[in-house]
Each structure stands twice: as C-alpha cells, then as structure tokens.
Amino acid sequence: MNLKDDLTVETSDGVKGNWMPFYDQAFKVELDNGMRFITNYRYSLKDYITKDPLESGVKLIQDLQTDDYNKFNSECDKTMIGFV
C-alpha cells in the first residue's frame, strides 16, 4: 500500500481508499472494496523502565498507565508486527 500525504491510499493492484492516523498510536486504512485494516505504531518502553526488571523494573512495569506517554518511545515511522 502507498499511503499518501493527502490521506489517500492505493494498493499495488490499484485499489484506492483513505487512511487516518490515531494520534501517535495507530492508523486505519479503509479501501474502496470494503476492506479495513488497523495497525499500531511501534513503541518501546524507556530504558529506565526496563533497565533492571528484577531489581526495580517489575514495579515500574506494573504501575504503567495508558496515559504514561513520557515512559514510552514512539516510532511513528514504523508499525508493530501484525494487523487487525
């Protein structure tokens, strides 16, 4: 798929559609043939969270909340493996 700056998309076999980002979390593709895909942008925990999981990391990981943006590295030019 080719995602374009104008939020349109075209597949390698010519199917067109639209795409939409969800903040720095994911993006959705809706094709004109009815197919829809959602994929998450890649992210990882900051080093200080996982530096020593047996020492202090377990507590830090257990206390993570969905709005703890300062504890994650977002890589919005990459996606996680898989799609929905």
C-alpha positions in Angstrom: 0.0 0.0 0.0 1.1 3.5 -0.8 0.0 6.0 1.9 -0.1 9.5 0.5 0.2 12.9 2.2 -3.4 13.7 1.3 -4.6 10.8 3.4 -5.5 8.6 0.4 -4.0 5.2 -0.2 -3.6 3.0 -3.3 -2.7 -0.7 -3.2 -0.2 -2.3 -5.6 -3.2 -3.7 -7.6 -4.9 -0.3 -8.0 -7.5 -0.4 -5.2 -7.9 3.1 -3.7 -9.1 4.3 -0.3 -8.3 6.5 2.6 -6.1 6.3 5.7 -6.4 8.1 9.1 -3.9 8.4 12.0 -4.9 7.9 15.6 -2.5 10.3 17.5 0.8 8.5 17.9 -0.8 5.2 18.5 -2.1 3.7 15.2 -3.6 4.3 11.8 -6.6 2.9 10.0 -6.9 2.1 6.2 -10.3 1.8 4.6 -10.2 0.6 1.0 -13.0 1.2 -1.6 -13.5 -2.5 -1.9 -14.7 -2.6 1.8 -11.5 -4.0 3.4 -10.3 -2.2 6.5 -7.1 -2.5 8.4 -5.7 -1.1 11.7 -2.1 -1.2 12.7 -0.3 0.1 15.8 2.7 2.3 15.5 5.8 0.8 17.0 6.7 1.8 20.6 9.0 0.6 23.3 9.5 1.3 27.0 12.1 3.9 28.0 15.4 2.3 29.1 15.0 3.3 32.8 11.7 1.3 33.0 13.4 -2.0 31.8 17.0 -1.3 32.9 16.9 -3.9 35.6 13.5 -5.6 35.6 14.3 -7.9 38.5 15.6 -5.1 40.7 13.0 -2.3 40.2 11.5 -2.8 36.7 8.7 -5.1 37.7 7.2 -2.5 39.9 7.6 0.2 37.3 6.1 -2.0 34.6 3.1 -3.0 36.8 2.4 0.7 37.5 2.3 1.7 33.8 -0.9 3.5 32.7 -2.2 4.1 29.2 -1.5 7.9 29.6 2.1 7.5 30.7 3.4 8.9 27.4 6.7 10.0 29.0 7.6 6.4 29.7 7.4 5.2 26.1 9.4 5.8 22.9 7.0 6.2 19.9 8.3 5.3 16.5 5.6 6.6 14.2 7.5 5.8 11.0 7.3 2.0 11.9 4.4 -0.3 12.8 4.2 -3.4 15.1 4.0 -6.8 13.5 0.5 -7.9 12.6 -2.7 -6.0 11.9 -6.4 -6.1 12.8 
